Each structure stands twice: as structure tokens, then as C-alpha cells.
Amino acid sequence: MMFNSFAQLKRALQPGVVVTMTRRDYAPMAGGYDAIGIARRIVIAQTNAIAFESIRPDTDRPSWLYWPKASEVDLLPDGFRVKGLTYRVDTQGDSR
């Protein structure tokens, strides 16, 4: 799925959409969980952020990705890159 604008990307990333982190430019925080290669469903979408289902076994609280300025988001043929993280959009969701 190719996105032509940041607005189009944000409209597409709604609850139910499955996204996979494919690359990280820095190490996870000490003791943190690395989401690379794990398909995660978006559970909350807001104008300033999206929240992914948790991958941590000790909580079900979602993890948040807050949007920077549109100029700081790179649109890719199959996803997007933001804040040193690259994501692939796997499905369009099912409005769960």
C-alpha cells in the first residue's frame, strides 16, 4: 500500500490495521522489549498519535507512537519511517 501524503497515511492507520516494525536505528531501552518483526494491531488512533497492542507479557497497556511534523515522516512503498523506526503496513484492518 503506497501512501502519497502524511494525511493519507494517518487516515489509513485506524484501529484494526496491522503494522510491523521492520527496522530500528537505535537499541531498545535497557530492559525494554523489541518489537522488530512482530505484527501488531493498532488499537487507538488519534490525530497526534497511534497506539499498538502491547507485546509485553506483564501489561495490556498499548504502546504509543506520537506523530512528529509531517516533514519528519518518510513515506515508503509499503509503509513509513518515523523517529528512526521503519514500519510496514500489513493489512487495512477490520474495524474491530
C-alpha positions in Angstrom: 0.0 0.0 0.0 1.6 3.2 -1.2 0.9 6.5 0.6 1.1 9.8 -1.3 0.8 12.1 1.7 1.1 12.1 5.5 -2.6 12.8 5.8 -3.4 9.7 3.7 -1.2 7.6 5.9 -2.9 8.9 9.1 -6.3 8.2 7.6 -5.3 4.6 6.8 -3.8 3.8 10.2 -7.0 3.2 12.1 -7.9 0.6 14.7 -7.6 -2.9 13.3 -4.8 -2.2 10.9 -1.8 -4.5 11.4 1.7 -2.9 11.3 5.1 -4.5 11.7 8.3 -2.6 12.7 11.0 -3.7 10.3 13.9 -1.6 11.4 15.2 0.4 14.3 18.2 2.8 14.1 18.9 2.5 17.8 18.9 -0.1 20.5 15.8 -0.6 22.6 15.8 0.8 26.1 17.6 -1.3 28.8 15.2 -4.0 29.8 12.8 -3.0 27.0 11.0 -5.2 24.5 12.0 -5.1 20.9 9.0 -5.1 18.5 11.1 -5.7 15.4 9.3 -8.3 13.2 6.2 -8.6 15.4 3.0 -7.8 13.7 0.9 -5.6 16.0 -2.7 -4.3 15.6 -3.5 -0.6 16.0 -5.9 -0.3 18.9 -6.3 3.5 19.2 -5.9 6.3 16.5 -5.8 9.9 17.3 -4.8 13.0 15.3 -1.5 13.2 17.2 -0.6 9.5 17.8 -1.5 5.8 17.3 -1.3 3.1 19.9 -0.3 -0.5 19.2 -1.4 -3.6 21.2 1.2 -4.5 23.8 3.9 -7.1 23.2 4.8 -7.1 26.9 3.7 -10.1 29.0 3.2 -8.0 32.1 0.7 -5.5 30.8 -2.0 -5.0 28.3 -1.4 -1.2 28.1 -0.8 -0.2 24.5 2.5 1.4 23.3 2.2 4.8 21.7 3.8 6.3 18.6 3.4 10.1 18.6 3.5 11.9 15.3 6.1 14.5 14.6 5.8 17.2 11.9 4.8 15.8 8.5 8.2 16.8 7.1 9.8 14.3 9.6 7.8 11.3 8.3 9.2 9.4 5.3 6.6 7.6 3.2 7.8 4.3 1.8 6.3 1.9 -0.9 5.0 -0.4 1.8 4.9 1.7 4.9 6.6 4.6 6.6 9.6 5.7 8.6 9.5 8.0 11.6 11.8 8.8 14.5 14.4 6.2 13.4 11.8 3.4 13.2 10.6 1.8 10.0 7.2 0.2 9.8 5.4 -1.9 7.1 1.6 -1.7 6.9 0.5 -5.3 6.6 -3.3 -5.1 6.4 -6.1 -2.5 6.1 -7.9 -3.6 9.3 -11.3 -4.9 10.2 -12.7 -2.1 12.3 -12.7 -4.5 15.3 
